[in-house]
Amino acid sequence: MSSDSFNGVRLTVAPMEGLTGYVFRRLHQSFFGGADAYYIPFVTPTQEPRFTERQLKDLAPSVNRGIHCVPQLLTRRPEDFVWAVRALLDMGYDEVNLNLGCPAGTVVAKGKGSGFLRTPAELDTFFGTVFDTLGDDIPVTVKTRLGWSEEYEFADLARIYSHHPIKRLIVHARLKTDLYKGDVRLNVLQDALPLLAMPLGVNGDIVTVADLKARLAAFPRSVELMVGRSLMADPALFRKARGGEAATHDEIFAFTDALLKGYTAAFSSLKNAVMRLKEYWFFQQFLFENPEKHIKRLFKARTPDDFFAALDAMKNELEIRPEPVYGWRKALG
Ligand SMILES: Cc1cc2nc3c(=O)[nH]c(=O)nc-3n(C[C@H](O)[C@H](O)[C@H](O)COP(=O)(O)O)c2cc1C
């Protein structure tokens, strides 16, 4: 996909653990024409300066060949970040992203992800050490939330980010305490724009092509629009944004079949692959008219046979919508 696909703004796939792994990335690119970049869900570099076999399953250049991927690291230890950035650049990646957004309890308890936002002075020191060690030209980008629990935190964080040669800042405009609920706090990002020196990426609650346009109009200096959950509902979103066709009914079901095959091979287990497909269909259902009865049956399926029967019924009976409804918002409360 060309980098000038949306008025010169990059359209990128957000990292989503369990959803945007290599099976998805490869199939999404081949079915729907891809994205300007796919962020790889975070990996945590260990003190031992080597990626584990498990981490390499998603990070290995061989599984990502021909796909523009950006790996993401989750850590608060500069030493671990430094070795991992070097290793990833050696593997051929052209950018490494730091996760300052993850709100999971086990992550923030260790002061990582959005937990790092609670200690801005330490974050400042972290970046100081990283750029002193790796040099100002190192292609490090950051994905952040606005803060831990208060909107005013972001001004301080924005000043810290701007002290360092971070190549791009992607903002999911929520606080940690918002988790994924409520509206994105675009006004907070808007107010902090004069404090942000680096190129900006914007993320959060972009659902349709109209939303992509509106977000760009609200933040004309954005160089990147990042989308996560809506792409799970409408994998053709970026294709449409480039003037292409909406997803067809047959395409969506062929994509589901391909994901199922891909995960069955990756997990060596049809049962686990079926469980994974239910996670996609939590979002995918919202691209169809009145999916409630069918989706209930799909989620309740105990065996792969039950799952296939439910899927067949959906294939025969559900009608596709031109755009998804933002139904996952309601499910989150
Ligand atoms: C299941 C799931 C897994 C996620 N995993 C990651 C992750 O590994 N790294 C990260 O920075 N954000 C992660 N996120 C957050 C998304 O990247 C994104 O910031 C968030 O969903 C808001 O964007 P959206 O409204 O376009 O989905 C995850 C979100 C979900 C729902």
The ligand as an SDF file (V2000), in Angstrom:
LIG
                    3D

 31 33  0  0  0  0  0  0  0  0999 V2000
   -7.5600   -6.9830   22.5530 C   0  0  0  0  0  0  0  0  0  0  0  0
   -6.6960   -5.7470   22.5250 C   0  0  0  0  0  0  0  0  0  0  0  0
   -5.3070   -5.8900   22.5670 C   0  0  0  0  0  0  0  0  0  0  0  0
   -4.4740   -4.7570   22.5450 C   0  0  0  0  0  0  0  0  0  0  0  0
   -3.1020   -4.9220   22.5480 N   0  0  0  0  0  0  0  0  0  0  0  0
   -2.2970   -3.8120   22.4770 C   0  0  0  0  0  0  0  0  0  0  0  0
   -0.8670   -3.9280   22.3870 C   0  0  0  0  0  0  0  0  0  0  0  0
   -0.2820   -5.0160   22.3360 O   0  0  0  0  0  0  0  0  0  0  0  0
   -0.1400   -2.7700   22.3380 N   0  0  0  0  0  0  0  0  0  0  0  0
   -0.7390   -1.5260   22.3500 C   0  0  0  0  0  0  0  0  0  0  0  0
   -0.0460   -0.5000   22.2950 O   0  0  0  0  0  0  0  0  0  0  0  0
   -2.0840   -1.3980   22.3940 N   0  0  0  0  0  0  0  0  0  0  0  0
   -2.8640   -2.4990   22.4450 C   0  0  0  0  0  0  0  0  0  0  0  0
   -4.2310   -2.3390   22.4350 N   0  0  0  0  0  0  0  0  0  0  0  0
   -4.8120   -0.9870   22.2570 C   0  0  0  0  0  0  0  0  0  0  0  0
   -5.0210   -0.6840   20.7580 C   0  0  0  0  0  0  0  0  0  0  0  0
   -3.7880   -0.6920   20.0660 O   0  0  0  0  0  0  0  0  0  0  0  0
   -5.6930    0.6940   20.5510 C   0  0  0  0  0  0  0  0  0  0  0  0
   -4.8730    1.6790   21.1200 O   0  0  0  0  0  0  0  0  0  0  0  0
   -7.0790    0.7730   21.1790 C   0  0  0  0  0  0  0  0  0  0  0  0
   -7.8450   -0.3740   20.8770 O   0  0  0  0  0  0  0  0  0  0  0  0
   -7.8350    2.0300   20.7170 C   0  0  0  0  0  0  0  0  0  0  0  0
   -7.9250    2.0910   19.3120 O   0  0  0  0  0  0  0  0  0  0  0  0
   -9.2440    1.5920   18.5000 P   0  0  0  0  0  0  0  0  0  0  0  0
  -10.4190    2.3430   19.0550 O   0  0  0  0  0  0  0  0  0  0  0  0
   -8.9550    1.9320   17.0700 O   0  0  0  0  0  0  0  0  0  0  0  0
   -9.3720    0.1320   18.7540 O   0  0  0  0  0  0  0  0  0  0  0  0
   -5.0620   -3.4600   22.4830 C   0  0  0  0  0  0  0  0  0  0  0  0
   -6.4590   -3.3320   22.4410 C   0  0  0  0  0  0  0  0  0  0  0  0
   -7.2790   -4.4460   22.4560 C   0  0  0  0  0  0  0  0  0  0  0  0
   -8.7700   -4.2540   22.4010 C   0  0  0  0  0  0  0  0  0  0  0  0
  1  2  1  0
  2  3  1  0
  2 30  2  0
  3  4  2  0
  4  5  1  0
  4 28  1  0
  5  6  2  0
  6  7  1  0
  6 13  1  0
  7  8  2  0
  7  9  1  0
  9 10  1  0
 10 11  2  0
 10 12  1  0
 12 13  2  0
 13 14  1  0
 14 15  1  0
 14 28  1  0
 15 16  1  0
 16 17  1  0
 16 18  1  0
 18 19  1  0
 18 20  1  0
 20 21  1  0
 20 22  1  0
 22 23  1  0
 23 24  1  0
 24 25  2  0
 24 26  1  0
 24 27  1  0
 28 29  2  0
 29 30  1  0
 30 31  1  0
M  END
$$$$
